[in-house]
């Protein structure tokens, strides 16, 4: 197994093309037989051998032009054919073992369902092929299986034929007329409940919609199917994009490494993003189902019809499609709550990645294991870059650029540069400088300095940008940053700069610094930067608590109002960490009380404003963090918050009417705000009573889980009692039980490691189920601050012990769970030493997967960069 890095700069077009693929697949648990017939052509004039990718395949025969072919060599990952004709038909027969494919890549068998996952390089586990995204071919697939056990046989495209065999098996033939890379190939065989509907496109084509779910769960698929129809309609109205096949299918499976996969016409989903009803799913689950359904559907154009030339261009499809699903979700629900949700992901996870050994641009330069490309940088920061395009070009200009992108590149495998070039046609702005976002890693820091003259009533505000060095790049250049900007005084008056450098509320920061001049100013002004998080950057804006509270009162942008309050909370937590929490003035508590009273009729904003910043968010604004001082300080502030504001919070909790359950934005806002308030009140003397009452009376999962989360850290005895009831009710429902596992794993208790060991002995736990592993080990590593960061290092060792086992089963999931260990640099030296000790244990393991090797080796090679905000 090669650990050599692949580099974007080394890209070469394929030496051969494959135009047509015919697969004949005879499904068998341990010996699935696959006959692959390929139409192959040499590209250009050369005498290179044909090198096909393969992994864990049993080769049976090779034929060229219908004749047995023996001029080949076979290695662990290649089939090399020498002296082949310029054009020919290649037939390969091989076997695979789906039942023992626990990595869940390629073709695998879980819970008596055959399923595939081919992105990024899983097709090579099915048959030998040019497994790269720039080889596009049409596919025709014939599947054979026992009819009684596997009545449903699915593949990409349109159903063109089917029949029965005398031995009790049956066969189905599918044909996808659109050339596609093999990573979009999919097959499913099983026995499902089926939901059906139709959608009529704007052009009048009737599309069959089919949703396949586990037996007995049909009623939980209605919302997903309705979400799909909303997404199809939205894409037509917003981007003029219609669906292009006769049928669109979604299959929900429990054993899946990813959230979902956009295979052409046959999306395969982790069931957690399909199944939802009032009793079993929270409001957040409903939101995620609709968002992920839309995301995978939108890929039909941004990913399938136009795909990536190579995997270094992954953000071409993922960043763009994440932005599109964010737009859709904002239109379906709420722009503000969606924006805050996205920003939390950036601040808690992407900023941490940017500042770690795994730092990379949204278009990376090199990688060892392609699966490691699926990062918050590529997806979420990539979406922020697309959002900046939208800001720069405006809605109409962005649509023109998208239209040109599809006009130029439909049916092609292209690059990020091709996308920028298409956007360039829609604007007179030179996007060359802006395109630096694709190649430069790290989080830019925007700083403000002010100079005020009381005598002349003049004020200058200098806004500067600086991107600290990252693990992969030591030297940084100025970026082109759209900075949403407002300027107010303590009375709420808004000011414009005399040179009009701020246009339509946005300052184009395209130089190291820009100075804005203000006249007729009677007091120092308050600059308000990065409204609606207009760029993926940190802001260093030295404001007092009083100025932050003025922003909350008077800023035009609701996001900035929320953000100012988050900064107030962060300041308060600093005071507690320094042992000065009792010195927080009465005026601050009164101001927070005023927030509740002034926004009591705006439950969406208030619900967000009453959320205290997470440990993860707080960490990214600090250096050399000591979790065992910061985390308790946060908890002390939460306790003080509840105590100081108990009357106001109690009145608010009692006043919020949630009514009969319905999933609509007004009801979601009410439930969210009420559950946030309950989380605070749980820290008061009423905690046990209130959490028990809500849990007992809840008619929906949102309020049930809200009660459990409120009790979790504040009233442990109540929490244990309610959790026992919860498990008894939901023990046979895997998706709901994942919530129970996750709550246990994130509970901060002295015996947490023993608790985690007990959870692994639970009859419903298995290392082979990625959802279950993520619920227990993943949530502990990412979100149990006290347990994971225990001073003894026991939390780090526990996770490492498990990763050593998991890597042998599912390297993809192991590589994701190792992430918190690789971010050792942001913690105090004692924690750094303990974390690196465990990383060295991983690196010393013989046979470590490429997935883990890449992350662990890069992390250990990283020298701490002290220059950070």
C-alpha angles and dihedrals in degrees: 000000000000118000092186115129120244114223130210090221090061095062114137126177114254115275089221136030130214114208103175134026127193117186126189109192124188106190119222127158096240104010112038108176117218125188110193120192114189133186102219130187132181113241110225129330113318141112099227120142119249107255115196125189121236137163129190093348128147106220116214106169146345126208130182117197090348095306128108110263124205104167094102140103124211127209133170091277108015143060108198119195117195128204097011122167122258091253125015148139113256121199120191126181118197142152132228133190108228096173094061095041097108093161087075093224123125113359116348139166119224129161089356092302125116111218139166135216114183105163119130105004105335099114090077086067089062102046141334111284147138091275100196130109096240094066105088123187141159114251132214114183130189115191126194125192144142105290098215096048097036108028091158118067115175137177137156124299131008128343108246105167145357140175150161130258126215093243095066095265125114135202136215128192122209128186127195109196094192115086109240140171115258093249086075093055116115141178131180130181124180149096113282145162109249130217115193136192139145136235124201112212124221088260091055100256115145112224121196113226118204127182118189119199138165116286112277095021100085093115090060092061099064095089093049092052092049089048090054092054091049090051093049091051093045093051091052093049098041103037105010091242119148130190114258110202133069093243138031117199134189124189122193118210131174097217107064132129096213136042093253143324128231099216108169109277093340112073116189114207138191099244091236087073095050111036117075140146136152096267100044105030133061125221086258090055091052090049092050093048091054093043096049093042087054094044094055092043092051088054088071086085104016098052107008109042087033111028140173123284089212136352093263085072093057093123087060088077104019102044090045094046093046088054090050093050089047090054090049094048091049090053093046096045126001134325095212100049090044093051093050090049091054093046092052089056090051095047098041100040116007096049088050091052092047090055096045138079088269093062112140139154119260084258101047123211101213143005140174100204117032092211088068089068091077096094139141087249095058094040109031103024086042088057090050090055090052088048089055089053087054090050093049097045100033124227095292094044092048091052091050090051092050091049090052091047091057093041091055102038112027107140094015139111106231146166139249088255089060090055092050090049091054091049089050090064090064098056143043088219113107104240095191092098093043091053087069086087087075095057105032121078129203137060115282116228116218114203132187129208123183136201120191129185114198092190097054094030089230129137132188123197117193117199115196136180130212131168113205118225116273134206092263100036128038099182123057133192128208114273131216101250126181103213115193102218138192131167125202141165128226091272095054099257114148122222134202124209114250095234094050093232086147106072122186089349095305130107114202102219101195099146134058088266143357127199121212121202125212128187136196092032118160098188138012109291126230115233114213112200139191098016112199086006091284092186135020095256142117119243124217103194113156101218129158122237088253091055092048090052089051089055089053090052100043114018115117094217115078091206090057090050090054092044093052090055090049088056090051090054091048090053091050091051089051088055091053092047089055091049094252101107092119089061095065101121126246088240091065092052089046090052090052089049088052089053090061094047096043095048101036090114093047099066095168095060093035092051090054094043093055092058111102114222112266123246088251093055092045091050093058091060092053139057131225091010120202103210091196092062101032096046095050089045089055090049092049090053091048089052092048090047091055093045097046095045100034097120093049093044092048093051091048093049091051094045098053110097113200097172125185111350116270130155103233130119097256092051092043090052091050095049093045094050092045092051093047089052090048088054089059096042090052086072091061131075089270093060101102094044097046097045093047092048093051094046092050096046098039116122094186140046094245093064094038092054091041089059093047093050091048092051094042100084101018110043107025097177092053090045092055092049094049092045091056090053091047093052092048090054098044105028093119097047110086098197095049092043088057087065090053091049091048094050091052091047094053096045111114106227135142094244096045095129091055088048091052090050090052091050089056089056091055112119090236095053121096131164088221094067111080093198092055094046091049091048093055111024098023097049090046093052096044104034113018096087099175095044100042094043097042109155092239092061090238092129092054091048093049092054092044092051089054094045090055088060097038094052089065090054107033117005093180094061092041091055091054095048092051090064098097091054092052090058093067093125094077094061134080116278096260091057092044091058093049094047094048090050089061093044088055089053089056094046090051093057113112112235096018111174121253088242094062097031092061096051097041096045093048091048094051092046091054118109112210113254108214096195103094137130 
